[in-house]
Amino acid sequence: MSSPPALSRVDVLTVDDTPANLRSLEVLMADMGANIVTASSGDEALRLLLDRDFALILLDVQMPGMDGYETASLIRMRERTRHIPIIFITAYNRSEVNVTRGYELGAVDYLFKPIVPEIFRTKVTVFLDLHRKTEEVRRQAELLRQAENREHERKLAEARAHYERSLLEQEMERERKVSEAREQRAQELVRLVNEKEQAQSALHESNARLRLLADVASRLLKGPDGRTLLNSVHHQIVEHLGLEVCLGYLFQEGHGALQLAAHAGIPEGLLPRLELLTPGQGVAGRVAAENKRWVLDAGSAANGPAPDAAPELGLAALACYPLLSQGRVLGTLAFGTRTMRAFSADELSLMQGVCDQVAVALERERLIGALREADRRKDEFLAMLAHELRNPLAPVRHALEVFRMRMWQDDIIQRTIASADRQVAHMTRLVDDLLDVSRITRGKVELKPVLVALTDVVEGAVQACEPIVTQRRHELSVSMPSEAVMLNVDPTRMTQVVANLLHNAAKYTPSGGRIQLKAERQDDELVLSVRDTGIGLRPEMLHRVFDLFVQVDPGSDRAQGGLGLGLTLVRSLVEMHGGSVSARSEGLSQGSEFTVRLPLPAEAPAALSLPTLLKAAAATAQKLQPLHILLVEDNPDIRETLKDLLELHGHRVQEASDGRSAVDLVLSQRPQVALVDIGLPELDGYKVAELVRASAGGSDTRLVALTGYGHPEDRKRALEAGFDAHLVKPVSSDDLSQVLKKLCTAA
């Protein structure tokens, strides 16, 4: 099998005021098929961009005179250079550099010095490959268009010349033989008509083939699966050309063998022999190995011996083409007939065009699959990131609870603990928001709408935002409709919407500001608005403020903390409920107003809503008595701090650090409650629950899952395994007490 061709050379512009940095970048890209063009300043880079195009620009942020951001801004202002990818390079760390400004200027990525060669090469290779593929697709499209135009023009010119020549001959014949009989003139007219019909037939055939190519291209490019469409394309070409046999082979993923992917006109008994071919075996194997077309027909000599893959096919004419993409052979397509004939140039051109289109479709399918796999890995990474962030937060929260209970008399320590506790809560909120956005974008969030009172939703949101409102000394006023308003919404998610709007207003309003929450009924809609006296919005931000990771004032937001996720969640959750959200502001320092519109149910029952009943039930619950609790956790920091916290609440606590000892202690000691970590060594938490529930001695113990994974599917799996409740780390003392009270009161 021939070695793959060398990468096409592309131009890369590197801009840095330090010659050593330019030389290091040249060394890193020495074998990447790139022509490195260097510039030591922004002015020099702009001059170079006037004369030539580049696949990628590596731009240093800090340069004397014109810095990287100013240079990037000028590059984006010019139509010719507007879409060139720019990667900023800086020696500052991520917290010091204005990353958001770079992305607003069109940067595709940042590289932080010292540059890690593997990361640098991986990122640069992506954009070089993308440029090569884009240029190749553009070149192929232009060649195909030119070829089609030339072919069409040639045929029209031939037909026109032939027709004009025939008319001229007819005129000369009539002038020379005026005296000939009418019968001779009639015969001449018949001949001319026949020739015209032939020309029209040829033109019709050419147009039919062009339409076929266009239809095949449209189906392959719009279809979700190029392999699925391969069979239908095969049959379409065979029917159009009047052939009997077709064979399509594709290389197996991770193997060197060719696998039969499409066929027609092949006896069933021969299919097992044709299922797999090695490079060089048979016509398809030779074409794949030599990377060139193979034609055998009555009008041309074969480029080698007769087909040896299946002589029983008895083919008299055969054309086999390699499927090429970026110089790589993806497979082969073959068309044949058992009737001796010669393929015309038009037919061979048609086959080649179809093969090129199939190769483009297969490459597109491969790239889409790679993107989906990358998206799946991203989602898995976010879930693991949340787990790894929540685990270290758990002992911190437990320790803070212990300090608060033991050091209550020291005001300074209490203020310090309160500050640390707010930061832990803020970190937990960031992790939850990040995962919520990921789940919503993947369509993993399922709403559970019930009839709930508007007052309950607003009350829950106000309570959630009370710490930040109090801390910043804001004046919060709430205006509600005089009559009771019922909503058909998911109570948890709608409370999150209102809380996010209040939290956003509190964060962007200077201390001592005013926040107004107003709700009113307008016809069949609820209109809820949150207005503040904060920093306001620029006109261009009124629509972008709801986009993912967009922040109104990056400098201010870093001071308050945030990832630009809260308003994105608001818009997504409101739209999932069939509503809409909008922003309004008179300008900077003029405050902002966010308005949510939600459809109201047709009829609102007079009965109390579910959240009201739950709060009434909670208010009458009995005080929790000391319990015998088994704490199962392999992380010693989490285990020890949570044990101290539980003992300070008066509970008797036993410990276990693995699943096997946990099962033994539950069955022998019969604790009232077992708090079980899911990620245990040897036996995980799910297996512990299954073994405990399978034994008669474990039926009385209430099992509570403790985990860093908080997806709905994780909660569902825990309950199916036998757990009575599911808590996500870090667990607050109040949440844990409520779960224990609920389980033990129910018992």
Secondary structure by P-SEA (a helix, b strand, c coil): ccccccccbbbbbbbcccaaaaaaaaaaacccccbbbbbccaaaaaaaaacccccccccccccccccaaaaaaaaaacccccccbbbbbbcccccccaaaaaaaacccccccccccaaaaaaaaaaaaaaaaaaaaaaaaaaaaaaaaaaaaaaaaaaaaaaaaaaaaaaaaaaaacccccaaaaaaaaaaaaaaaaaaaaaaaaaaaaaaaaaaaaaaaaaccccccaaaaaaaaaaaaacccbbbbbbbcccccccccccccccccccccccccccccccaaaaaaaacbbbbbccccccccccccccccccccbbbbbbbccccccccccccccccbbbbcaaaaaaaaaaaaaaaaaaaaaaaaaaaaaaaaaaaaaaaaaaaaaaaaaaaaaaaaaaaaaaacccaaaaaaaaaaaaaaaaaaaaaaaaaaaaaaaacccccccccccaaaaaaaaaaaaaaaaaaabbbbbbbbbccbbbbccaaaaaaaaaaaaaaaaaaacccbbbbbbbbbbcccbbbbbbbccccccccccccccccccccccaaaaaaacccccaaaaaaaaaaaaccccccccccccccbbbbbbbbbcccccccccaaaaaaaaaaacccccccbbbbbcccaaaaaaaaaaaaaabbbbbbbccaaaaaaaaaaccccccccccccccccaaaaaaaaaaccccccbbbbbbcccccaaaaaaaaaacccccccccccaaaaaaaaaaaaaac
